[in-house]
Every structure is written in C-alpha cells, then in structure tokens.
Amino acid sequence: MGVEGCTKCIKYMLFFFNFIFWLAGCVILGVSLWLRHDQKTSSLMEQEFDGTEAPSTFYISVYILIAVGAVMMFVGFLGCYGAIQESQCLLGTFFACLVMLFACEVAAGIWGFIHKDKISKEMITFYNSVYDKGMMEEIDQDKKNAAATVLKAFHETLHCCGKGTFTLVATSWLTNLCPGKKDNNNITPDCHSKITELFNEKIYLIGIAALVVAVIMIFEMIFSMVLCCGIRNSPVY
C-alpha cells in the first residue's frame, strides 16, 4: 500500500515539518538548559538570606521547558517515522500527542501572560527585603555580612545598585557594595530596573520560541490528518 499524487507530497511535507519540529525540540531543550545554567540568573537564584531563598518561580518555568523540549523531540521522531512508514496508528498517536502539547502550550501561554511580571516582582521583593535588613544598624554583624554578600552578588551580576536614585546615592556613600563599573552615561542604574530587564528578556525569548513551535504544530496537525485520510483511501495492491 502506498499513497500517490498530492497525498504523497503531503507525506514528505509532514516529514519535513516533523524534522523541523524535532529540531525545535532540540533548540528548546538547549535554550532551557542554558537558561537554567546562565551565569546571571544562576548567581541570583542561588542567593539565600536569613533562611529565605530567592524565589524559584523562574526555575519552575525552566524545568517545564526542559520537559517540553524532550517531549517535542520524541513526538517529532514519532511523526517522522509514522509519515515514512505511512502508519495510521503512528500518525493517529502523533496527532493525539500534538493536540495535547498544543493545549498545554496555549494554557502555559495564557498563564505566562497573566503572570509575566510575577517573576521579576518576586525577585525585587527578595532584593528589597535583603537591602532593608542589610541597611539596618541594629542587626548583628553576622546578618549584616550575610546581607552584604547577597547584595554584592546582585550589584556585581547586574551592574546596578540600590532600589532607586536616592538609595543608589546612599548605598554608594555609606557602603562599598556598589560595583565599580558604570554604564555609558556614567550612572549606575538601580537594581529594580535591571532585575525587570533581565527576566523580561528571558520571558520574551521563551515567548518567541513558543509562537514558532505553535505555528509548526498547526501545520503538522493538518498534514497528519490529511495523510491519515489519504492512507485510508489509498488502493491496496
């Protein structure tokens, strides 16, 4: 049994899109692993002060991405093999997997859009807590040193200082926690804006990858159903 004509063309187009889908899975897996081990985010996410750890929401999102990338690689391989073998069973399984992945991606996209500012706000809250306690005169020296270590990690990683213009000046004059580097305007930016900028860049990168994958998945679902119908209606020799 073999498909002919336009259905045969669909078969090879589905194989091509599945190969792209498999590559996209590899890319997402690679990007998510890079996000997990990126020096900037890692140095901030591993900070701890007074028994309180930095918020882990960002890492939870990254772990989900790692799982999605691995599943995409498996589903892409399944689709390629099913298309070449012209197997209705494999193509049906592939279509079902695509529908579930697409539904999960849409749900994750909606959740991400609603909570897109949550990650940076949580990290800013953590920074503020450490900053406020570190600047208190009445806390003991051990806690003050621990706070200074966390603040210095933020300042040196993001090349920022303080919560705003006033705290930037105060921190620069009263402590040695501000980095020596300046930006092009010779003004060290505040850490609130730099934290927001850092995580927004990561979220936009994830969003672009998700949009590209969603478009590929729509084409694959269409082609897999057309090919499945073509195989069912093809003559048996």
Secondary structure in CASP SS format (residue, H / E / C, confidence):
PFRMAT SS
TARGET T0000
AUTHOR 0000-0000-0000
METHOD secondary structure of the structure
MODEL  1
M C 1.00
G C 1.00
V C 1.00
E C 1.00
G H 1.00
C H 1.00
T H 1.00
K H 1.00
C H 1.00
I H 1.00
K H 1.00
Y H 1.00
M H 1.00
L H 1.00
F H 1.00
F H 1.00
F H 1.00
N H 1.00
F H 1.00
I H 1.00
F H 1.00
W H 1.00
L H 1.00
A H 1.00
G H 1.00
C H 1.00
V H 1.00
I H 1.00
L H 1.00
G H 1.00
V H 1.00
S H 1.00
L H 1.00
W H 1.00
L H 1.00
R H 1.00
H H 1.00
D C 1.00
Q H 1.00
K H 1.00
T H 1.00
S H 1.00
S H 1.00
L H 1.00
M H 1.00
E C 1.00
Q C 1.00
E E 1.00
F E 1.00
D C 1.00
G C 1.00
T E 1.00
E E 1.00
A C 1.00
P C 1.00
S C 1.00
T H 1.00
F H 1.00
Y H 1.00
I H 1.00
S H 1.00
V H 1.00
Y H 1.00
I H 1.00
L H 1.00
I H 1.00
A H 1.00
V H 1.00
G H 1.00
A H 1.00
V H 1.00
M H 1.00
M H 1.00
F H 1.00
V H 1.00
G H 1.00
F H 1.00
L H 1.00
G H 1.00
C H 1.00
Y H 1.00
G H 1.00
A H 1.00
I H 1.00
Q H 1.00
E C 1.00
S C 1.00
Q H 1.00
C H 1.00
L H 1.00
L H 1.00
G H 1.00
T H 1.00
F H 1.00
F H 1.00
A H 1.00
C H 1.00
L H 1.00
V H 1.00
M H 1.00
L H 1.00
F H 1.00
A H 1.00
C H 1.00
E H 1.00
V H 1.00
A H 1.00
A H 1.00
G H 1.00
I H 1.00
W H 1.00
G H 1.00
F H 1.00
I H 1.00
H C 1.00
K C 1.00
D C 1.00
K H 1.00
I H 1.00
S H 1.00
K H 1.00
E H 1.00
M H 1.00
I H 1.00
T H 1.00
F H 1.00
Y H 1.00
N H 1.00
S H 1.00
V H 1.00
Y H 1.00
D H 1.00
K H 1.00
G H 1.00
M C 1.00
M C 1.00
E C 1.00
E C 1.00
I C 1.00
D C 1.00
Q H 1.00
D H 1.00
K H 1.00
K H 1.00
N H 1.00
A H 1.00
A H 1.00
A H 1.00
T H 1.00
V H 1.00
L H 1.00
K H 1.00
A H 1.00
F H 1.00
H H 1.00
E H 1.00
T H 1.00
L H 1.00
H C 1.00
C C 1.00
C C 1.00
G C 1.00
K C 1.00
G C 1.00
T H 1.00
F H 1.00
T H 1.00
L H 1.00
V H 1.00
A H 1.00
T H 1.00
S H 1.00
W H 1.00
L H 1.00
T C 1.00
N C 1.00
L C 1.00
C C 1.00
P C 1.00
G C 1.00
K C 1.00
K C 1.00
D C 1.00
N C 1.00
N C 1.00
N C 1.00
I C 1.00
T C 1.00
P C 1.00
D C 1.00
C H 1.00
H H 1.00
S H 1.00
K H 1.00
I H 1.00
T H 1.00
E H 1.00
L H 1.00
F H 1.00
N H 1.00
E H 1.00
K H 1.00
I H 1.00
Y H 1.00
L H 1.00
I H 1.00
G H 1.00
I H 1.00
A H 1.00
A H 1.00
L H 1.00
V H 1.00
V H 1.00
A H 1.00
V H 1.00
I H 1.00
M H 1.00
I H 1.00
F H 1.00
E H 1.00
M H 1.00
I H 1.00
F H 1.00
S H 1.00
M H 1.00
V H 1.00
L H 1.00
C H 1.00
C H 1.00
G H 1.00
I H 1.00
R H 1.00
N H 1.00
S C 1.00
P C 1.00
V C 1.00
Y C 1.00
END
